[in-house]
Amino acid sequence: MYTSHEDIGYDFEDDPKDKKTLKPHANIDGGWAWMMVLSSFFVHILIMGSQMALGVLNVEWLEEFHQSRGLTAWVSSLSMGITLIVGPFIGLFINTCGCRRTTIIGGLVNSLGWVLSAYAANVHYLFITFGVTAGFGSGMAYLPAVVMVGRYFQKRRALAQGLSTTGTGFGTFLMTVLLKYLCAEYGWRNAMFIQGAVSLNLCVCGALMRPLSPGKDRKDPAGRDPRVLPEHSTESIKTRGPRGRADEKEGSPGHEETLGELTGQVCQEEAGHRKNMCAFRVLKTASQLTLRVRKGFQDWYSGYFGAASLFTNRVFVAFIFWALFAYSSFVIPFIHLPEIVNLYNLSEQNDVFPLTSIIAIVHIFGKVVLGIVADSPCISVWNVFLMANFTLVLSIFILPLMHTYAGLAVICALIGFSSGCFSLMPVVTEDLVGIEHLANAYGIIICANGISALLGPPFAGWIYDITQKYDFSFYICGLLYLVGIFFLLTQLCIQIIQQSRKKPRGGAHV
C-alpha cells in the first residue's frame, strides 16, 4: 500500500530540484487553489459536458448517414472512451511537460477534432476526426484538471473535487441546450464548427494551471539577476587600463580615433560574448529538457512496471476491475435516452424538460453533497462511495421498468444524484496509492472507465438491433457493475482484516 502523504502541499510540478523545499505551500486549501477548482470546473463543462450531450448529435447522425444504431453509437463511444483510455499515456505528458502545457495542447487538438468533424462525409470519417482526434485532445485536458485540484487541496479535497466536477452536470445541461439550438438554427455541421471554436477555451483553462512551486530566488546575494549581462558604457571604456588614462589627457593627438577603435573592438567582443551565451543557454535548455523527459519517463515507467508498481496493490487492482464496468451504466442513459423517449412516445414532454438535463442538474447537487459528507471527519469516504454505487446500480435495474415520463424522471434524478460518487474517484485513488502516484494511478482508473464508456453504448445499440429493446442492455450492464462493486468490497474487507492483524499506521478503510 502507498500511504505516504508527506509531500502533500509541496512542489510537484516542473523542476525535480525544487523538491528539496519541504515547506507547506501558501496556496494549499486556499488562494490560487480555488482558481484550480474554477479552471477544472470549466474543463469539465467543455469536455465531459459536451460528451454527455452527444445524444443530440447522435440523433442527427442517424438521420444523416442512415446507419445502424450500434455503428452510429461508436462515434460517441470512441470520443468518450479515448478521452479516458489515454489516461496512462497522458500521465507521461504530465510527468514530462507539466499540467499547464498538456492542457493547452489538448485544447488545440480537441478544437481541431470538432472542426474537422463538421466536414464528415460518413460515420467512418467521424470515427477518426471526432472519436480519435477530439477524444485524444479531451484526454490531454481532462486528466491534468483532476490532478491539479488534488495537488492544491489537502483538507477539503473531496469537496474541491466535487465542486470542480459539477462542471459535468452544468455542462451537460448547457451543452444539450446549446447543441439543440445550434442544430436547429444552423444544422449539425455548423454546430460542430462553432463548438470547435468554443473548445479553444480549454487553452485558457490550461493557462490558469500554475505549477505548485514555492519559486526560487535566482538573484545573487548582492541582489542582482545573474541572467542579465553587465552593460559596458562609454565611460567604462575610457577608464580601461593605462592606454585609457593616457588617451584621456587633453590635447592628446588621435584621442577620438583611438576611442572609436576601442569602442568598436569592445562591441565586437560583446557581440561574440553574447553569441556564446546564447548558444550556451540553448544547450542548457536542451539538456534540461532531455533530463526532464528522461526523469518523467522513468517515473511513469516505474509507477506501472517497476518494483513499486501500482499493480502490486490488490485493492487498487479491484478498483480497476470496478471501473471497467461502472462507467457504462452511467453513460448509456445519456447516449440512448433521447431514442428511448421517442420509442415511448414521450418526445413532447421530453422537449419541455429533457431527462438528460434532469440527470445533469441533480448530478451537480449529488457531487457537492457527497463531497461535503465524504469530507466529514466522522464518515469514511469509502462508505459514501460504496453506498452511492449501490444506489446507482439499483437505479439502473429499475430504469427499464419505467414507461412514463414521471417514472423516468424520478429514476433519472436518482441516477444523477448517486452518480456523484464518480467525483470521489480521485479521493479514493489518492487514499489507495498516495498523492505522489495520483497522476499515474488515476490515469489507469479513467482508462478503465474509458473502456467501459467505449464498449457500453455500442453494446446497448447492438442489443437493441437484435431485440428491438434497450431493457436487456441495462440489465446486463447493471449486473456486471454489481459484480465489480462486490469484488471491490471483498478486497477492502480482506485488507481491513490484514491491517487489523498487523496494526499498520494507515491505509484505506471502510
C-alpha positions in Angstrom: 0.0 0.0 0.0 1.1 3.5 -0.8 0.1 5.5 2.2 2.7 8.3 2.2 1.1 11.7 2.3 4.1 13.7 3.5 4.6 15.6 0.3 1.1 16.9 0.0 1.3 20.7 -0.3 4.8 20.8 -1.6 6.3 21.3 -5.1 5.2 18.7 -7.5 5.5 20.2 -10.9 8.3 21.1 -13.2 11.8 21.0 -11.8 12.8 18.0 -9.8 15.4 20.1 -8.0 12.6 22.1 -6.5 11.5 19.1 -4.4 14.2 20.0 -1.9 11.8 22.5 -0.4 9.7 20.9 2.3 7.8 24.0 3.5 4.0 23.9 3.1 2.8 26.0 0.2 0.7 29.0 1.0 -1.9 28.2 -1.7 -2.8 24.7 -0.3 -6.6 24.7 0.5 -6.8 28.4 -0.3 -5.6 31.2 -2.5 -4.9 30.1 -6.0 -6.2 26.6 -5.2 -9.7 27.9 -5.8 -8.6 29.1 -9.3 -7.7 25.5 -9.9 -11.2 24.5 -8.9 -12.6 27.1 -11.3 -10.3 26.0 -14.1 -11.2 22.3 -13.6 -14.9 23.3 -13.5 -14.7 24.8 -17.0 -12.7 21.9 -18.3 -15.5 19.6 -17.1 -18.1 21.8 -18.8 -16.2 21.9 -22.1 -15.2 18.2 -22.2 -17.4 16.0 -20.1 -20.5 18.2 -20.5 -20.1 18.2 -24.3 -19.7 14.4 -24.4 -22.7 13.8 -22.2 -24.8 15.9 -24.6 -23.7 13.9 -27.7 -27.2 12.2 -27.7 -28.4 15.3 -29.5 -25.8 14.8 -32.3 -26.3 11.0 -32.3 -29.9 11.6 -33.5 -28.7 13.9 -36.2 -26.1 11.4 -37.4 -28.7 8.6 -37.5 -30.8 10.8 -39.8 -27.9 12.0 -41.9 -26.0 8.7 -42.6 -28.8 6.1 -42.2 -26.5 3.7 -40.4 -27.5 1.2 -37.6 -27.8 2.5 -34.0 -24.9 0.2 -33.0 -22.5 1.6 -35.6 -23.5 5.2 -35.1 -23.1 4.9 -31.3 -19.4 4.1 -31.8 -18.8 7.8 -32.7 -19.8 9.0 -29.2 -18.3 6.0 -27.5 -14.9 6.5 -29.2 -14.8 10.1 -28.1 -15.7 9.3 -24.5 -13.6 6.1 -24.4 -10.4 7.6 -25.9 -10.7 10.6 -23.6 -10.3 8.2 -20.7 -8.3 5.4 -22.2 -5.4 7.6 -23.0 -5.1 8.5 -19.3 -1.9 6.4 -18.6 -0.2 8.0 -21.6 -1.3 11.5 -20.6 0.4 10.7 -17.2 3.7 10.6 -19.2 3.0 14.0 -20.7 2.2 15.4 -17.2 5.4 14.0 -15.8 7.4 15.5 -18.7 5.7 18.7 -19.7 3.6 19.6 -16.7 -0.2 20.0 -16.4 -0.3 23.5 -18.0 1.3 22.7 -21.3 -0.5 19.4 -21.6 -3.9 21.1 -21.1 -3.2 23.8 -23.7 -2.0 21.3 -26.3 -5.1 19.2 -25.6 -7.4 22.2 -26.1 -5.9 22.8 -29.5 -6.2 19.1 -30.6 -9.8 18.9 -29.3 -10.9 22.0 -31.2 -9.3 20.6 -34.3 -11.3 17.4 -34.0 -14.6 19.3 -33.7 -13.8 21.5 -36.7 -12.7 18.6 -38.9 -15.9 16.6 -38.0 -18.0 19.3 -39.5 -16.9 18.1 -42.9 -17.7 14.4 -42.3 -19.0 12.5 -45.3 -19.8 9.3 -43.4 -19.8 7.8 -40.0 -16.3 6.2 -40.5 -14.9 9.7 -41.1 -16.3 10.7 -37.7 -14.5 7.8 -36.1 -11.2 9.4 -36.9 -11.9 13.1 -36.6 -14.3 13.1 -33.7 -13.7 9.8 -31.9 -9.9 9.7 -32.1 -8.8 13.3 -32.6 -11.2 15.2 -30.4 -11.1 12.3 -27.9 -7.4 12.4 -27.6 -7.4 16.2 -27.1 -10.1 15.8 -24.4 -8.0 13.3 -22.6 -5.0 15.7 -22.6 -7.0 18.4 -21.0 -9.1 16.3 -18.6 -6.5 14.4 -16.6 -4.4 17.5 -15.7 -7.6 19.3 -14.5 -8.3 16.5 -12.0 -4.7 16.1 -10.9 -4.1 19.8 -10.3 -7.1 20.0 -7.9 -5.8 17.0 -6.0 -2.4 18.7 -5.7 -3.7 22.0 -4.4 -6.1 20.6 -1.8 -5.4 18.5 1.3 -8.1 19.0 4.0 -11.0 19.7 1.6 -10.0 17.5 -1.3 -13.4 15.7 -1.6 -15.3 19.0 -1.6 -12.9 20.6 -4.1 -13.2 17.6 -6.5 -16.9 17.6 -6.1 -17.2 21.3 -6.9 -14.9 21.1 -9.9 -16.6 18.0 -11.4 -20.1 19.7 -11.1 -19.0 21.2 -14.4 -20.1 17.9 -15.9 -23.6 18.5 -14.7 -23.7 22.1 -15.7 -22.0 21.3 -19.0 -24.5 18.5 -19.8 -27.4 20.9 -19.2 -25.9 23.8 -21.1 -24.4 21.9 -23.9 -27.6 19.9 -24.5 -29.5 23.2 -24.9 -26.7 24.8 -26.9 -26.3 21.9 -29.4 -30.1 21.6 -29.8 -30.3 25.3 -30.6 -27.3 25.2 -33.0 -28.5 22.1 -34.8 -32.0 23.6 -35.2 -30.7 27.0 -36.4 -27.6 26.2 -38.4 -27.5 22.4 -38.9 -25.3 19.9 -37.1 -22.2 20.6 -39.3 -22.1 24.3 -38.4 -23.0 23.4 -34.8 -19.8 21.3 -34.6 -17.8 24.0 -36.2 -19.0 26.5 -33.6 -18.4 24.0 -30.8 -14.8 23.7 -32.0 -14.3 27.4 -31.5 -15.8 27.2 -28.0 -13.4 24.4 -27.2 -10.5 26.7 -27.6 -11.3 28.0 -24.1 -9.6 24.9 -22.8 -6.3 26.7 -23.6 -7.4 29.4 -21.2 -8.2 26.9 -18.5 -4.7 25.4 -19.0 -3.1 28.7 -18.7 -4.6 29.0 -15.2 -2.9 25.8 -14.0 0.0 27.4 -12.3 2.6 24.9 -11.1 2.5 24.4 -7.3 6.1 25.6 -6.7 7.4 27.9 -4.0 9.7 29.6 -6.6 13.4 30.2 -6.2 15.2 33.4 -5.8 17.5 33.4 -8.7 19.3 36.6 -7.7 22.8 36.6 -6.2 23.5 37.8 -2.6 24.1 41.3 -4.0 20.5 41.4 -5.3 21.5 41.2 -8.9 20.0 38.9 -11.5 22.7 36.6 -12.9 20.8 36.3 -16.2 21.4 40.0 -17.0 24.7 40.6 -18.7 26.7 43.6 -17.5 26.4 46.6 -19.7 29.6 48.4 -20.9 29.3 52.2 -21.1 31.5 54.7 -22.9 32.7 55.9 -19.5 33.9 52.4 -18.5 35.8 52.1 -21.9 37.6 55.4 -21.3 38.9 54.3 -18.0 40.1 50.9 -19.1 43.9 50.4 -18.5 46.9 52.7 -18.9 46.0 53.4 -22.6 42.7 54.7 -21.5 44.2 57.0 -19.0 46.8 58.3 -21.4 44.3 59.0 -24.1 42.2 61.0 -21.6 44.9 63.7 -21.4 43.8 66.9 -23.0 45.4 67.7 -26.3 46.5 64.1 -26.9 46.7 63.5 -30.7 44.4 60.9 -32.2 42.3 60.7 -28.9 39.0 60.4 -30.7 40.3 57.9 -33.2 41.7 55.7 -30.5 38.5 55.9 -28.6 36.4 54.9 -31.7 38.6 51.9 -32.4 38.5 50.8 -28.8 34.7 51.1 -28.7 34.4 49.1 -31.9 36.7 46.4 -30.6 34.8 46.1 -27.3 31.4 46.0 -29.2 32.8 43.1 -31.3 33.9 41.3 -28.1 30.5 41.9 -26.5 28.7 40.5 -29.6 30.8 37.4 -29.6 30.3 37.0 -25.9 26.5 37.3 -26.3 26.5 34.8 -29.1 28.4 32.3 -26.9 26.0 33.0 -24.1 23.0 32.4 -26.4 24.5 29.1 -27.6 25.2 28.1 -24.0 21.6 28.9 -23.0 20.3 26.8 -25.9 22.4 23.9 -24.9 21.5 24.3 -21.3 17.8 24.4 -22.1 18.1 21.3 -24.4 20.0 19.5 -21.6 17.4 20.4 -19.0 14.6 19.3 -21.4 16.3 16.0 -22.0 16.7 15.4 -18.3 13.1 16.3 -17.6 11.8 13.9 -20.3 14.1 11.1 -19.0 13.0 11.7 -15.4 9.3 11.9 -16.4 9.6 8.6 -18.4 11.4 6.9 -15.5 8.7 8.0 -13.0 5.9 6.9 -15.4 7.6 3.5 -16.2 8.4 2.7 -12.6 4.9 3.5 -11.5 3.4 0.9 -13.9 6.1 -1.7 -14.2 8.8 -1.1 -11.6 9.3 -2.6 -8.2 6.8 -0.1 -6.7 4.3 -0.9 -9.4 0.7 0.1 -8.7 -0.4 -3.3 -9.8 1.1 -4.9 -6.6 -1.8 -3.2 -4.7 -4.6 -5.7 -4.7 -7.3 -3.2 -3.7 -6.2 -0.9 -6.5 -6.5 -3.8 -9.0 -10.0 -4.5 -7.7 -10.7 -0.8 -8.1 -9.6 -1.1 -11.8 -12.0 -4.1 -12.2 -14.8 -2.0 -10.8 -14.0 0.9 -13.1 -14.2 -1.5 -16.1 -18.0 -1.9 -15.6 -19.1 1.2 -13.7 -19.0 4.0 -16.2 -21.0 2.3 -18.9 -24.0 2.2 -16.6 -23.8 6.0 -16.3 -23.0 6.7 -20.0 -25.6 4.5 -21.7 -28.6 6.6 -20.4 -27.1 9.8 -21.8 -26.5 8.4 -25.2 -29.7 6.4 -25.7 -32.3 8.2 -23.5 -33.3 10.5 -26.4 -34.0 7.5 -28.5 -35.8 5.7 -25.7 -38.0 8.7 -25.2 -39.0 8.5 -28.9 -39.8 4.8 -28.6 -42.1 5.5 -25.6 -43.8 8.4 -27.4 -42.7 10.9 -24.8 -41.0 13.3 -27.1 -43.3 16.3 -26.4 -42.8 16.0 -22.6 -39.0 15.4 -23.0 -38.7 18.5 -25.2 -40.1 20.6 -22.4 -37.6 19.3 -19.9 -35.1 16.6 -21.2 -34.4 13.6 -19.0 -30.7 14.0 -19.6 -31.0 17.6 -18.2 -32.6 16.1 -15.0 -29.7 13.8 -14.6 -27.3 16.7 -15.2 -28.9 19.1 -12.7 -29.3 16.5 -9.9 -25.8 15.3 -10.7 -24.5 18.7 -9.6 -26.1 18.5 -6.2 -25.1 14.9 -5.8 -21.4 15.8 -6.3 -21.5 18.7 -3.8 -23.5 16.8 -1.2 -21.4 13.7 -1.4 -18.2 15.7 -1.3 -19.3 17.5 1.8 -20.3 14.3 3.5 -17.1 12.5 2.5 -15.0 15.3 4.0 -16.7 14.8 7.3 -14.2 13.5 9.9 -16.7 11.0 11.3 -17.6 9.4 8.0 -15.3 7.4 5.8 -15.1 8.4 2.1 -15.2 4.7 1.2 -18.6 4.3 3.0 -20.0 7.2 1.0 -18.5 5.9 -2.2 -19.8 2.4 -1.9 -23.3 3.4 -0.8 -23.7 5.7 -3.7 -22.6 2.9 -6.0 -25.2 0.5 -4.7 -27.8 3.2 -5.2 -26.7 3.8 -8.8 -26.8 0.1 -9.8 -30.2 -0.2 -8.2 -31.4 2.7 -10.3 -30.0 1.1 -13.5 -32.0 -2.1 -12.8 -35.3 -0.1 -12.2 -35.0 2.2 -15.2 -36.2 -0.3 -17.9 -39.4 -0.9 -15.8 -40.5 2.8 -16.2 -42.5 3.7 -19.2 -44.0 7.1 -18.1 -42.2 10.4 -18.1 -42.8 10.9 -14.4 -41.3 7.5 -13.5 -38.4 8.0 -15.8 -37.8 11.5 -14.3 -37.6 10.1 -10.8 -35.2 7.3 -11.8 -33.1 9.8 -13.7 -32.9 12.1 -10.7 -31.8 9.1 -8.6 -29.1 8.2 -11.2 -28.0 11.8 -11.3 -27.5 12.1 -7.5 -25.9 8.7 -6.9 -23.5 9.1 -9.9 -22.0 12.0 -7.9 -19.8 9.2 -6.5 -17.6 9.5 -9.6 -16.3 12.8 -8.2 -14.9 10.8 -5.3 -12.7 8.6 -7.5 -9.6 10.9 -7.3 -10.1 11.0 -3.5 -10.3 7.2 -3.0 -7.5 6.7 -5.6 -5.2 9.0 -3.6 -6.2 7.1 -0.4 -5.0 3.9 -2.0 -1.8 5.0 -3.6 -0.8 8.4 -2.1 -0.6 11.8 -3.7 2.8 11.2 -5.4 1.3 8.4 -7.5 -2.1 10.1 -8.2 -1.4 11.1 -11.8 -0.4 7.5 -12.9 -3.0 5.7 -10.8 -5.9 7.9 -11.8 -4.8 7.6 -15.4 -5.2 3.9 -15.1 -8.7 4.3 -13.4 -10.0 6.6 -16.1 -8.5 4.3 -18.7 -10.7 1.5 -17.3 -13.6 3.9 -17.3 -12.8 4.7 -20.9 -13.0 1.1 -21.9 -16.4 0.9 -20.2 -17.6 4.1 -21.9 -16.2 2.8 -25.3 -18.0 -0.5 -25.2 -21.2 0.3 -23.3 -23.2 2.4 -25.8 -22.4 0.3 -28.9 -23.3 -2.8 -26.8 -26.7 -1.3 -25.9 -27.3 -0.3 -29.6 -26.3 -3.8 -30.7 -28.8 -5.4 -28.1 -31.5 -3.1 -29.5 -30.8 -4.1 -33.1 -31.3 -7.7 -32.0 -34.2 -7.5 -29.6 -35.8 -4.1 -30.5 -35.5 -3.2 -26.8 -32.9 -1.4 -24.6 -34.1 -3.3 -21.5 -31.6 -6.2 -21.7 -28.6 -3.8 -22.1 -29.4 -2.1 -18.8 -29.8 -5.4 -17.0 -26.6 -6.9 -18.3 -24.5 -3.7 -17.6 -26.1 -3.4 -14.2 -25.2 -7.0 -13.3 -21.6 -6.6 -14.4 -21.5 -3.3 -12.4 -22.8 -5.1 -9.3 -20.1 -7.8 -9.7 -17.4 -5.1 -9.8 -18.8 -3.5 -6.6 -18.8 -6.7 -4.7 -15.3 -7.6 -5.8 -14.0 -4.2 -4.7 -15.8 -4.5 -1.4 -14.4 -8.0 -0.8 -10.8 -6.8 -1.3 -11.4 -3.9 1.0 -12.7 -6.2 3.7 -9.6 -8.5 3.3 -7.3 -5.6 3.6 -9.0 -4.3 6.7 -8.7 -7.8 8.3 -5.0 -8.0 7.4 -4.3 -4.5 8.7 -6.1 -5.2 12.0 -3.8 -8.1 12.5 -0.6 -6.2 11.5 -1.8 -2.9 13.1 -0.4 -0.7 10.3 -0.1 3.1 10.5 -2.7 3.9 7.8 -4.4 2.9 4.7 -7.7 2.7 3.0 -10.6 1.9 5.3 -14.4 1.5 5.1 
